[in-house]
Every structure is written in C-alpha cells, then in structure tokens.
Amino acid sequence: MFITGHVNPDADVIGSSLAIYLGIKKTFRDKKIDICFVEPPKINFNFIPSYNKILFTTKINKKFDLGIIMECSNISRAGNIIDISQLKRIIKIDHHFNNGDKKEIYDLDIVYPEYASCAEMVFDIFNRSNKVKFDNEIALCLYVGLVTDTGMFQWGNTNQFSFYTAMKLLSYGVDPYEVYKNIYRQRSYNSIILLGKVLSTLEVINLGKKYKVGIIFATNEMFETTNTTIKDTEDFVNYPMNVAGVNVGIFLKEQKDGTVRVSLRSDSINVEKIARLWSGGGHKFAAGATLNCTIEEAKREIVRTLKSMF
Ligand SMILES: [Mn+2]
C-alpha cells in the first residue's frame, strides 16, 4: 500500500496521512505501507508520531495494490511522485474542491469541502469503520491537522464537527499546549526580524465603500539581509487581516526565479475566485497564485482587479 499527499506538505496532510498509516498498521499488522512525499514540509514536524516513517523522494518506482492520495485537488499536486499506472486501486481523500481532476482515475473519490481539515475526514472514516482503534498516537496526528487547518479553531471553516472531533481526540490524551508549542513556538530569531521588515511594508487600500485590502510584501533583498527564505514566512499573510476593517489580506513574496507568489486571505470575499484569474486556487477564504512580474506590478495588477470588482 502507498500513501502520499500534496507538494509543500502542511501539518494537515502530514498528520492525516500518518494517522491513516498508523491506523492501518495497528489494525492489520502485516500490512506493508510506503508513506512518501515528494518534498519535506517547511516546518519541523518531528513531534508527529511515526514522522520518521515518511520517505521524502522525488520518484517511487514500485507498484502497489492500493494508493491513497491525500489532499490533492488535482493528482498533479502530488508532484509526480508516482504514476497512476503503478497503483492498482486509488483512493483520494480531500477537503478541497476538485480542481480539474478526472474522477474516473479514482476507485474511491472522497471529497467533502465542508470539512475543515483532512484530519476530520480521517477521524470520521475511522470512527465509522469501527475497526480502527484510536489511541494517543493516531489522535495526536489528527489533532495536529485539525488545529492547524482551523487556525486554532478561529477560522471561518471551524464548525461544530471540528470541536466534536477535538473533544474526541483529547479523550485519547492529546495535550493541546504541547501541540501549540511544537507548532507555533518554533520561530527563529531571523524569521521574527524578517516579519518586522515585511510588516513595515503594510499598505491599506479602500475598495469601494465596503471593503479594505491590506497588502504586505517580501523581497529577495529582505530574505538575503535576514538570512531567511520563503519558508520563514508561513503565517505572514494573516497579519494584514488584523487591521480593523480589513477584509482582504494579501502577501506578495518575491521568489528566486523572479516570479511573485501571492497569498490571499479574507473573511468575506471569495478569494479563491480571484486566485483563479491567475491560474491559482485554494479555498474560498484562503487562496494563492503565482504571477510572472515584479512585486510592484503584481501589487498594481491585484489592486486594479480588486477595485474593478467592488
Ligand atoms: Mn487541509
């Protein structure tokens, strides 16, 4: 059996993949499972149980009886780690809207965008199966995905089921403060200095009468002078949203190849639709795209587009 998930893996895809790995390993002891990702995550997830069982590799050549593809709105999001012809059967589990994926390649296509995280989907699947026994390790894997994908139960996707799942997971001994420390209190000194520079670029612009956009950006020069990389900017996009009245937060990152990575957040505007204008995607209130231009041009283009919409 083979498990993989999307490129640039986050805590949800890592945690829910490991929960599946552990759930199946512990239930069917003789099952051989390869859990592989095309690249390592940007932040350290060593504390997630069985994290050391993940193989990070660009290509897998073996064949498998079953492949589970986690959180890929399109199979290409797995980064070509495997060809579907190497998998006899394929299951996909995702809480994002399908993005141009062909349904017929999956034997089971489990996509429910109403779930806040893959972790909750895996919890629900195991819970309904009555076969997999939850324990502290599986619960911790899932809790990590749940807490990060809901922004610590603060984002708009958080719902009753998120809290219900959290309650159940905590009953297996998960310590929320330990998880919080392991995820949110691991910042390097340099990344805080970078944050200061990035925040000083903040600009708030009115869009019509109702909406306000807050924009920040990071240039290659900022990364160089603070000895940081894009990996150090994980949650920067959320900061503009902290300004009173701002409904759209935008973070522009200059990338090494000269393109600009745009992250969009909102609490009231469908930014996924906006990201699509530049062939990007994501969720209704959290999306991203890449623009092939300078930061200044990207900023102008985005503000112009937003102004024309509102
Ligand atoms: Mn997720």
Boltz pocket constraint, residues with backbone or C-beta under 6 A from the ligand:
constraints:
  - pocket:
      binder: B
      contacts: [[A, 12], [A, 13], [A, 71], [A, 95], [A, 116], [A, 117], [A, 118], [A, 149]]
      max_distance: 6.0
